Amino acid sequence: MWKRMPLYVKILVGMLFGMIAGLLAVYFNLGEFTNDWIKPWGSIFLNLLKLIAVPLIFVSLVKGISSLSNISKLSRIGIKTISLYVISTVIAVSFGLLLVNTIQPGNTFPDHKKIELQEKYNATIDLKKDQASELKEESPLKFLVDVVPSNFFKAATDNSKMLQIIFFAILFGVAMVILEEKKVKVVRDFFEGIDAIILKIIDIIMLFAPYGVFALIAGLIVDFSGDIDLFAALGLYAITVVLGLLVMIFIIYPLFLKFFTPVKYTNFYKSISPAQLLAFSTSSSAATLPVTMECVENELGVSNEVASFVLPVGVTINMDGTSCYQAIAAVFIAQVFGVDLDIYDQLIIVVTATLASIGTPGVPGGSIVMLIIVLTSVGIPIEGLALILGIDRPLDMLRTVVNVTGDATVSTIVAQTEGQLNYQPTVITKKVEI
């Protein structure tokens, strides 16, 4: 029975038992046992996913680009991809601002709790502030400089350097398209074989998914067991963020699908649910990429040519959930500190959050450093980060779901516009099982 279950059901079972184990550990004071003997298995699973992320992105991009018939086709797909990602990001930021200005969660935050949180997270804030200061002192073109690696192998050892890996993969693939077929045939066959091996490794890793998710959730509940009062104090802020993220998932993306593709939103969410559940468990869109690619290609019918380009790029530059959250968090902190933001300030937030999301690494907590840049751009006290750091991890989990869902949505739209969407309205092409 277990073997016949779809992957998303197994992950759900793992999450459920993880919650039960975490709650029991809190109740029976087994937090130390959980952190020592259960949580490490979640870290191992996360490391396995990160292990395969870099080779998957590089091989998938090279294979996808080299399969294109000409450079103009690559340019067309690239322009569509980046345009859709930027549009969805601007929508996410704008909606986040609309929501936080309507609900105004910061106006209800108690003063004593603000002081308590500032003291608790003072060291973390100083660290993040230093990181943000280093970014601000750099040239405006530092982003472009960082895209081009000076050493590919060095970039390949750091999961936060995904843009550098993508740059070299695109350069490598373009060179293969330009060269004569007979000169690159051996290389093309080599990448075909490597791609098959990587996909098989992903299958092996996913055998461990339910158990890894179990360990991650159990450890998370134990870690946050002492912060119940924090959740209460930040309740309205958390509700505002969750509401914004859910609107992106269940309203904005379905509208995109309805207008640009024949895909029914119910089939879409059923197809990508394993990726969404894994994104929620790991808080890392980069770690979730292998499963996202498998779901988009095998379940939705997006061609490998499109998926292998759009999805790896999306992991790096498409952060709709992060952008929506940054807009809400910035205005929330401003409301708590009594900083008035006029329409010009909020337009700056839209632009800054959109640009910052492009450079946000697809790893847990990567958005905090970028949020500092958003805060300083409109003069909001950085110390306000203390108000939201304690509750950031659970919200980060949902933000990652939004990011992954956005990647899948854009890849489906691009595939449809390129005539490379093999969508079956009534029959799912292949079950993602383990």
N, C-alpha and C positions, 0 to 999 in steps of 0.2 A: 504493500500500500504506500509506504514512504517513497519508494523508488518511482512510483507512478505519479506522484504529486508534482504539479508545476512548480517552478522555482519560486514564484512570488508567494505561494502557499507555504512553502518550507521556510522562507524568510519570515513570514508573518508568525509562524509557529515559534521560530527562534526568538523573535521580538517578544512574544507573549510570555514564553518561559523565562526570558531574560528579565522582564518586568517582575514576574513572580519571585524569581531568585533574588533580585535586588531588594524588593520589599521585605522578603523574609530575612535577608542579611541585615537590613536596618532594624527590623523588629527584634531579632535575636542577637543583635550586637556582633554580627559576623563581618563587619566592614573590612577588617584587616585581612581575614581569610579570603574575602572576595577580591581585594586588591592584589593579594599575593598569588592566588592560585587560579582565579577565573579571568580577571581583567587582562592578564598577559596574553591569553589566547585571542582576545579581540585585537590586541596590538599586532600579533603575528599575522592575523588575517589582513589587517590594514597594510602591513608591510608587504605582504604578497601582492596585493592589488597595486601598490605603488611600484613594486618591483617590475611589473609588466607594463606600466603606463608609458614609460619612455620608449621602449622598443616597439610597443603597439602604435604609438603616434607616429614615430619615424617610418616604420615599415608601411603602415596604412597610407600615409600621405604619399610616399614615394610610389607605391603600387597604384594608388588612385590617380595621381597626376600623370604617371608614365603611360597609363592606359588611355588618356585623352588623345584624340587624333591631332589636335593642333593647339597652339598657344592661345588663340582667340577664344576657344571654348573654355580654357582654364580661367582666362580673364573674365569671361561672362559669369561663370559660376562664382568666382571670387567676389566680384562686384555685388552680385545678388546676395551672397552670404553676409558680407560685411554690412551692406545697407539694411538688411532685415534685422541683424543683431543691434545695430545702432538705433533703429526705429523702435524696437521692442524695449531697449534700455531707457530711451527718453520717455516712453509711455509709462514704464515702471516707476521712474523717478517722479514724474508729474503726478501720477496717481497717488504715490506715497505722500507727496506734499499736500494734495487735496484732502487726503484722509486725516493726516495729523493736524492740519489747520481746522478741520471740522470738529474732530473729537477733542482736541487740546488736552492730551493726557498729562502733560507737564504741569498744568495749573492745579492738579490735585495732589502733587507729590509732597509728603510731609518734610519739614525742614530738618527734624532730628535724624531722619533716615538718610538725608542727603549728606550730612556731616559724617555719619557713621560709615557710609560707603566710601567716602573720600579717604578716610583714614585706612580702611581695609585694603583698598586697591591702589594706594599711593605708589608703591614700588613698581607695579605693573604699568601704571600711567607714565611714570618717568622713563621706563624702558621704551614704550611705544612712542613717546614724545621725541626721544633721541633718534629713533629710526625715521620718524616723519621729518625731523629737522634736516637729516642727511639728504632726504629726497628733495626737500624744498630748496636746498642750497645748490642743487645741480642745475645744469643748463636746461632750458625748455625742450631741447632736442635730445636730452639724456635718454628718453624713452626709445628713440630711434637707434641711438648708440647701443643700448642694451639688447635690442632685437638681434643685432649682428654679433655672433659669438667670435671670440678670438681663438678659441679652442673648442672644437665640437665635443671632444671626449670629456672635457671638463664640464661643459654644459650638460652632457648626458648623465653626469653623476649627481645632478641637482634637480629635483622635481619642480622647483620654483622657476627654473629657466626654460619653461615649455616654449615660450615664444622663440628662443634661440634655436631650439630643436626643430620647430615648425619652419623657421626661416631656411635652415640648411636642407631640410627635407624637400621644401618647395624648390629650392635652387637645384638640388640633385635631380628631382623629378623633371623639371623643365629642361635640364641638359639632356636627359634621356629622350624627351620628346623631340628635341631639335636634331639629335644624332640619327644616323641611318639605322634602320631596324636591325640589320645584320651585326652592327657593332655593339648593340645593347641587348641582343637576344639572351645571351648567357646571364647577364645581370638581371634581366626581367624574370627569367626562370628561377634565379636564385631568390629573388624577393617573393615570388609565388610560393616557393617552398618554405621560406622563413615565416611568411604570413600564416601558412597552414599550421606550422609548429606553434606559433604564438597563440592561435585560436585554440589549439588543443591544450596548451598550458592553462589558458583561461578556463576551459572546461574542468580541468583538474582542480584549479583553485576554487571554483564555484562549488565543488563538492563539500568544501569546508564552510561555505557561506552561512548556513543556518546556525552553525556552532559559533562562528565568529561574531555574528550579529547578537546571539545570546550573550556572549561575554561582554560585548561593547555596551549593550543596554543595561546589563546587571551592574557593570562598573559605573556607568553614568548615574544610575539611581543612587548608588552608595555615595558617590562624590557630592551629589546635591541634596543629600538627606538633611543636612544642617541648615539649608537655606530656604525653608518653607516660608519664613517671614519675609524674605526678600521677594519671593514670587508674589506674595500678597501686596507688598508695597508697590511693586512694578506691574501689578495686574492690568491696569488700563493701558499702559504702554505696550505690554506684551500682546494684549488683545488687538490693539491697533496694528501692530506689525503682522500678526497672524492673519488678520482680516485682509490686509493689503496683499500678502503673499497668496492667500486662498483665492482672491479675486483674479490674480495673475493666472493661477492654475486653472480655475473653473469658469472664468469669463473671457479674459483677454485671449488666451491661447485657443480655446474653442472657437472664438470669433475669427481668428486667423485661419484656422483649419476650414471653417465653413466658407469663407470668402475665397480661399485660394486652392483648396484641395477637395477631392471627393470623400475624404476620410471622415467617418463618423467619430465624434469625440468619445463615445463610449468604447468603441473598438480601439481607438488611439490609447486611451488610458489603460485598457486591459492589456494592450500590447507592451507598453513601457512600464507597467507596474513593477516588474522585478528591479529595473534600474532606479525607479523612484524610491522603493523600499530600501535598496542598498545605499542610495544617496542619503536618505534620512538616517541610516544607521552609522555611516562613516563620516558624514559632514564633509565629504571631499568629492567634487565633481571629477577630478583627475583620477582618483581611485575607482570611481564608478564607470569610467569611460569604456572599459572592455564590455561590461554588461549592456551599457547604452547602445554600443555599436551592434551587439548581437540582437538586441530587441528591435532596433530600427531597421536592420537589414532583413532579419528572418521573419519578424512579425508584421511590420508595416510594409515591407516590400520596397524599401528605398534601395537603390542600386549601390553596390560597394564603391563605385566610382564617386558618387556624391557623398555617401556617408563617411568615407575615409578622408575626405577633405573638410566637410562642413563640421563634423563633430569634434575632431581634434582642435580646430580653430576656435570653436565655441567654448571649449574648456578654458581657454585663455582669455577670450575677449567678450564672451557673452555671460554677464552676471546680473540678470534681471532681478533676481531675488536680493542680491547684495545691494543693488542700486536703490531698490524700493526701501529696503531697510535703512540704508544710509540717510536717505531723505527724511524718513520718519524719526530716526535717532537724532539727527542734527537739530531738527525743529523742537523735538521733545526736550533736549538739553537746553536749548535757548529759552523755552517756556519756563523750565525750572529755575533758571538763573535770571529770568526777567529781561532777556535780550530781545528787543523788538526787531523783527526781520521784515523789511519792506519787500515789495514785489521785485525790486532789483536784486536784493540779497537772495531771494528764492530762485531767481533765474540763474544766479551764480551757482547755487546749489545744484540745479539741473545740469548745468554744463560740467561742473567739477565732478559730480557723482558719476556722470556718464563717462568722462575721461578716466577717472580713478578706477572704475570697474574694469576697464581694459587691462590695467596693470595688476589687478588683484589676483594673486596666486590661488589656484583651485584646491586649497588645502584648508583644514580646520583653522578658524581664527584669522585667516589671511585678510579679511576685510577690515579688521580693527585699525591697522596702520593706515589704510587708505581713508578710513573715516576721519582720522586726525587731520588729513589734508583738507577734507570737506569742511570740518569745523573751523579750521584756521582761515579758510578762504573768506568766511563771512564774520570773523571775529567772535566766535562762540568759544567760551572757556574750555580748554582741553580737559581740565579737571572733571568736567561733566561725564567723562568716560566711566568714572567710578560708578555712576548711577546705573549703567547698563551692562558692565562687564560680567557681573555675577549671573545674569540671566541670558548671557549671549549664546552659550553653547546649545541649549534647546532650540533657540530661534535660528541658530546657524544650521541646524539639522534641516529645518523646514526651508530655509533659504536655498540650501543645496538642492532640494527637491525641485524648487522653482527653476534654478539654473539648468538642471538636467532636462526638465520638461521643455524649457525654451529651446535648448539645443535640438531636441528631437523634433519639435514643431518646425523650426527653421529648416532642418534637413529634409523634412517631408515636403515643405513648400518648394524648396529649391529643386528637389527631385521631380515634383509635379510639373514645374515650369520647364524643366529640361526633358520631359517625356521619359523619365527614368523611375517612375513610381509604379511598381507592380502590385497595386492594392486590390485585394479581394474583399468586397463589402461584407460577404456572409461567411467566408471561410478564412480563418487565420492560416497563413502559409505554413508555419512550422511552430510547434510548441517549444518554448525555451525550457528545457528540462535538464535535470542532472541525474 
